[in-house]
Amino acid sequence: MAKKPTAKSEFVLFDVLYEDGSRRSNRRVPGELLGGLDGDEPARKVIEQQDREIAEKSGQPPLRIKSLQRSGGKK
């Protein structure tokens, strides 16, 4: 029996470099937020929000993002 089609949410993965020198890889950002005139800039806002939620749960201050790069991209 064939499966019913489901809506797929496509994500773009980012590597994040923080000002303290730490790095996090493969942070997920919904693909529909990216592109257009702003390019990848909306990804920064999404990742900053994720960081605030993580920091709130851990009781530590969120780290400041130094740079973002798509995972697997050229350096």
Backbone as a chain_set.jsonl record, in Angstrom:
{"seq": "MAKKPTAKSEFVLFDVLYEDGSRRSNRRVPGELLGGLDGDEPARKVIEQQDREIAEKSGQPPLRIKSLQRSGGKK", "coords": {"N": [[0.839, -1.167, 0.0], [0.54, 2.213, -0.781], [2.173, 5.022, 0.686], [0.778, 7.892, 2.295], [1.278, 11.149, 1.039], [3.382, 13.403, 2.802], [3.918, 16.563, 4.342], [7.064, 17.907, 3.964], [9.501, 19.379, 5.906], [12.103, 21.305, 5.059], [15.43, 21.672, 6.075], [18.258, 23.791, 6.64], [21.641, 23.41, 7.362], [23.902, 24.871, 9.678], [27.183, 25.942, 10.613], [28.366, 27.314, 13.562], [30.341, 29.865, 14.843], [31.47, 31.079, 17.843], [32.108, 34.065, 19.836], [33.808, 33.443, 21.941], [35.448, 31.559, 20.915], [34.506, 28.978, 20.74], [32.752, 26.384, 18.918], [29.889, 25.292, 17.176], [28.358, 22.76, 15.388], [26.225, 21.959, 12.595], [23.704, 23.242, 13.112], [20.255, 23.541, 12.942], [18.14, 25.243, 10.666], [15.067, 26.378, 9.456], [14.517, 26.027, 5.995], [12.767, 27.651, 4.523], [12.96, 30.172, 5.551], [15.217, 31.338, 4.585], [17.211, 32.914, 1.983], [16.208, 35.12, -0.68], [16.308, 38.714, -0.372], [17.624, 39.045, 2.052], [19.306, 36.906, 2.309], [21.27, 34.65, 4.127], [20.974, 35.848, 6.566], [18.592, 35.773, 8.229], [19.002, 33.336, 9.495], [20.762, 33.796, 11.575], [19.168, 35.104, 13.482], [17.367, 33.055, 14.133], [19.082, 31.096, 15.186], [20.185, 32.53, 17.318], [17.885, 32.766, 18.897], [17.444, 30.047, 19.482], [19.77, 29.622, 20.987], [19.255, 31.313, 23.184], [17.102, 29.959, 24.36], [18.347, 27.536, 25.043], [20.294, 28.485, 26.818], [18.685, 29.524, 28.829], [17.541, 27.195, 29.875], [19.83, 25.917, 30.799], [20.845, 27.668, 32.617], [22.952, 29.332, 32.134], [24.604, 32.207, 30.66], [23.753, 33.225, 27.285], [25.911, 32.627, 24.459], [27.731, 34.923, 22.399], [27.393, 35.247, 18.921], [29.917, 34.983, 16.551], [30.392, 34.337, 13.831], [28.602, 32.848, 11.075], [28.241, 29.967, 9.034], [27.267, 28.029, 6.285], [26.912, 24.566, 6.777], [29.318, 22.307, 5.534], [30.089, 24.026, 3.599], [32.401, 26.04, 1.613], [35.451, 27.265, 2.999]], "CA": [[0.0, 0.0, 0.0], [1.326, 3.438, -0.887], [2.085, 5.931, 1.828], [0.217, 9.199, 2.003], [2.326, 12.189, 1.006], [3.414, 14.274, 3.972], [4.662, 17.813, 4.132], [8.428, 17.83, 4.473], [10.107, 20.656, 6.252], [13.505, 21.232, 4.689], [16.293, 22.453, 6.945], [19.62, 24.101, 6.215], [22.526, 23.258, 8.509], [24.907, 25.916, 9.816], [28.243, 25.877, 11.618], [28.356, 28.583, 14.277], [31.546, 30.193, 15.588], [31.14, 32.049, 18.88], [33.183, 34.999, 20.153], [34.763, 32.844, 22.882], [36.244, 30.593, 20.165], [33.84, 27.679, 20.632], [32.085, 26.15, 17.637], [28.8, 24.313, 17.156], [28.112, 22.349, 14.006], [24.946, 21.401, 12.162], [22.534, 23.872, 13.724], [19.183, 23.478, 11.952], [17.329, 26.432, 10.418], [14.109, 26.085, 8.382], [14.937, 26.546, 4.702], [11.863, 28.661, 3.957], [13.321, 31.488, 6.09], [16.454, 31.797, 3.965], [17.141, 33.35, 0.593], [15.663, 36.456, -0.884], [17.23, 39.84, -0.222], [18.382, 38.932, 3.299], [20.232, 35.773, 2.232], [21.305, 33.771, 5.297], [20.892, 36.654, 7.792], [17.557, 35.291, 9.149], [19.504, 32.188, 10.251], [21.368, 34.325, 12.806], [18.091, 35.351, 14.447], [16.834, 31.758, 14.559], [20.086, 30.445, 16.034], [20.238, 33.302, 18.564], [16.711, 32.369, 19.687], [17.74, 28.702, 19.986], [20.779, 29.784, 22.026], [18.603, 31.877, 24.377], [16.322, 28.887, 24.993], [19.305, 26.598, 25.638], [20.911, 29.167, 27.952], [17.675, 29.612, 29.876], [17.413, 25.87, 30.483], [21.082, 25.525, 31.452], [21.173, 28.634, 33.646], [24.165, 30.058, 31.754], [24.293, 33.25, 29.668], [23.973, 32.798, 25.893], [27.157, 33.07, 23.841], [27.567, 35.831, 21.259], [27.797, 34.64, 17.656], [30.921, 35.716, 15.785], [30.111, 34.13, 12.407], [27.791, 31.701, 10.64], [28.59, 29.442, 7.719], [26.512, 26.803, 5.993], [27.701, 23.347, 6.976], [29.79, 21.719, 4.306], [30.456, 25.081, 2.659], [33.819, 26.344, 1.472], [35.95, 28.215, 3.994]], "C": [[0.894, 1.244, 0.0], [1.126, 4.319, 0.34], [1.465, 7.249, 1.381], [1.354, 10.216, 1.957], [2.231, 13.067, 2.254], [4.221, 15.523, 3.638], [6.041, 17.667, 4.76], [8.924, 19.243, 4.752], [11.601, 20.533, 5.998], [14.307, 22.171, 5.582], [17.64, 22.685, 6.281], [20.477, 24.042, 7.467], [23.607, 24.332, 8.497], [25.933, 25.527, 10.862], [28.322, 27.268, 12.236], [29.669, 28.734, 15.034], [31.178, 31.306, 16.56], [32.349, 32.908, 19.213], [34.201, 34.426, 21.129], [35.63, 31.773, 22.221], [35.602, 29.224, 20.039], [33.07, 27.605, 19.321], [31.001, 25.094, 17.824], [28.488, 24.019, 15.699], [26.687, 21.854, 13.823], [23.746, 21.933, 12.935], [21.465, 23.998, 12.648], [18.379, 24.77, 11.896], [16.356, 26.08, 9.292], [14.491, 26.786, 7.085], [14.053, 27.643, 4.152], [12.169, 30.066, 4.479], [14.5, 32.122, 5.364], [16.246, 32.198, 2.517], [16.571, 34.747, 0.494], [16.725, 37.528, -0.681], [18.117, 39.716, 1.01], [19.375, 37.781, 3.294], [20.138, 34.88, 3.457], [21.167, 34.534, 6.61], [19.762, 36.201, 8.728], [18.012, 34.089, 9.985], [20.115, 32.641, 11.568], [20.303, 34.536, 13.882], [17.532, 34.047, 15.001], [17.812, 31.083, 15.521], [20.247, 31.196, 17.349], [19.063, 32.95, 19.463], [16.918, 30.974, 20.274], [18.737, 28.78, 21.137], [20.179, 30.347, 23.318], [17.804, 30.807, 25.118], [17.235, 27.881, 25.689], [19.921, 27.212, 26.888], [19.942, 29.26, 29.125], [17.542, 28.28, 30.62], [18.656, 25.476, 31.264], [21.471, 26.481, 32.579], [22.459, 29.407, 33.367], [23.802, 31.129, 30.733], [24.541, 32.741, 28.249], [25.283, 33.367, 25.356], [26.841, 33.986, 22.664], [28.14, 35.177, 20.011], [28.792, 35.557, 16.95], [30.655, 35.58, 14.292], [29.286, 32.868, 12.197], [28.285, 31.27, 9.256], [27.758, 28.192, 7.487], [27.422, 25.61, 6.154], [28.082, 22.763, 5.641], [30.2, 22.745, 3.262], [31.962, 25.301, 2.621], [34.223, 27.377, 2.505], [36.691, 29.339, 3.342]], "O": [[1.894, 1.294, 0.716], [0.052, 4.351, 0.94], [1.613, 7.663, 0.231], [2.287, 10.143, 2.757], [1.139, 13.422, 2.699], [5.088, 15.516, 2.764], [6.166, 17.344, 5.941], [8.779, 20.157, 3.94], [12.284, 19.743, 6.65], [13.915, 23.314, 5.816], [18.099, 21.882, 5.469], [20.091, 24.562, 8.514], [24.158, 24.664, 7.448], [25.617, 24.878, 11.859], [28.343, 28.273, 11.527], [30.067, 27.839, 15.779], [30.643, 32.341, 16.163], [33.482, 32.534, 18.914], [35.347, 34.875, 21.15], [36.456, 31.148, 22.887], [36.107, 28.381, 19.297], [32.775, 28.624, 18.698], [31.19, 24.119, 18.552], [28.371, 24.931, 14.881], [26.038, 21.396, 14.764], [22.88, 21.168, 13.36], [21.736, 24.505, 11.56], [17.987, 25.322, 12.924], [16.776, 25.536, 8.271], [14.757, 27.988, 7.073], [14.524, 28.488, 3.391], [11.691, 31.05, 3.913], [14.752, 33.317, 5.515], [15.232, 31.863, 1.904], [16.472, 35.462, 1.49], [17.918, 37.254, -0.809], [19.238, 40.224, 1.018], [20.209, 37.69, 4.194], [19.055, 34.403, 3.797], [21.236, 33.922, 7.676], [19.957, 36.239, 9.943], [17.47, 33.847, 11.064], [19.998, 31.943, 12.575], [20.508, 34.19, 15.045], [17.254, 33.944, 16.196], [17.402, 30.56, 16.557], [20.427, 30.571, 18.394], [19.232, 32.846, 20.679], [16.601, 30.743, 21.44], [18.58, 28.093, 22.146], [20.543, 29.919, 24.413], [17.823, 30.749, 26.347], [16.935, 27.426, 26.792], [20.057, 26.537, 27.908], [20.338, 29.095, 30.279], [17.444, 28.253, 31.847], [18.561, 24.782, 32.275], [22.325, 26.155, 33.404], [22.997, 30.063, 34.259], [22.81, 30.99, 30.017], [25.434, 31.922, 28.029], [25.708, 34.452, 25.751], [25.806, 33.839, 22.013], [29.238, 34.621, 20.039], [28.542, 36.75, 16.775], [30.684, 36.57, 13.56], [29.276, 31.956, 13.024], [28.686, 32.091, 8.431], [27.57, 27.389, 8.4], [28.573, 25.635, 5.718], [27.27, 22.723, 4.717], [30.613, 22.381, 2.161], [32.699, 24.814, 3.478], [33.438, 28.261, 2.851], [37.182, 30.235, 4.028]]}, "num_chains": 1, "name": "protein.A"}
